[in-house]
C-alpha cells in the first residue's frame, strides 16, 4: 500500500462536477493498493496516518496528529501510485491491484481510518475520473509505503 499524504487547509474531490467528498483542515490521502496488501498492512498504515505528528503545536512545531487537532481525512483511491516508468514512456501498472481486489481493500482501509478518528472519512468514487482540489497547508507532503513501515 502506498499513501501520499498532504496536510490541507481544505480539500474536495468531484466526479462529473459534483462534489463526492470534502474536508476542511486535515489530511488528503491519495491511496494506492498493491497485489500483496493485507488487512495487517491496512491496520499499520491507518495507525501511522492518524498518529503522524505533522500539525503545529502552540510553538509552531509539528508535534500534533490529526487526532490531536480534530482534523478530517479525505481518502481518494489512486492506482497510479504504483506506476512503473523505468522502461519506455508509457508507465506500467502491473503492481497495482485489480479493481476487484482494490475496491474492497480501499473500503476496508477507509472504515479503519473512520474508526480511528471517530468520524466518517469522505472519499471519491472508486474507479471514476475524479477532480481533486486542495489548499496545501505548509506545504506538508509525506509519502508512506507499506514496504518501508
Phi, psi and omega in degrees: 000138174236137177225124172263119185254131174234124174285128186231152169280331175193157178200152173209161176230133182238147175232127182053043178064016178242128182294124179266329180201148181205151173221160167272220182302138179161218183234130170268127182244116172264119193242124175246134180252136178248173186298329187259010180293145179232171176295329177296321177294316178302317179297313180299317181293317179298316178300314182299314184297312184287342181259353180301127181268086183233015174249148186285142172270191182295340179264003180084009179267145179282089183234003183240148178264172176298328175296316182298323184264357180068028182283170179262167173235137173236119183252132180231123178290139182208092182295339183292352174295344177258023177294138175241108184250023182291330182245129176068196184247356178253112182299148174260145180239028185294339178275348177283139178293145176293155183307323182294338174264317187290321183298309178294327178295318178298315179299318177298316181299315179297320178297321178295318177298314180301316179297322183286327180262353176074023175204163182297138174257108179292156181221174168277206178244118185305129176081355182276162171280111187246150174245117182255128177240140180207155169247101183292133182256108178133287358284145174235116179227126184230137181256124174243134176231127184300337179290342181245008178275000000 
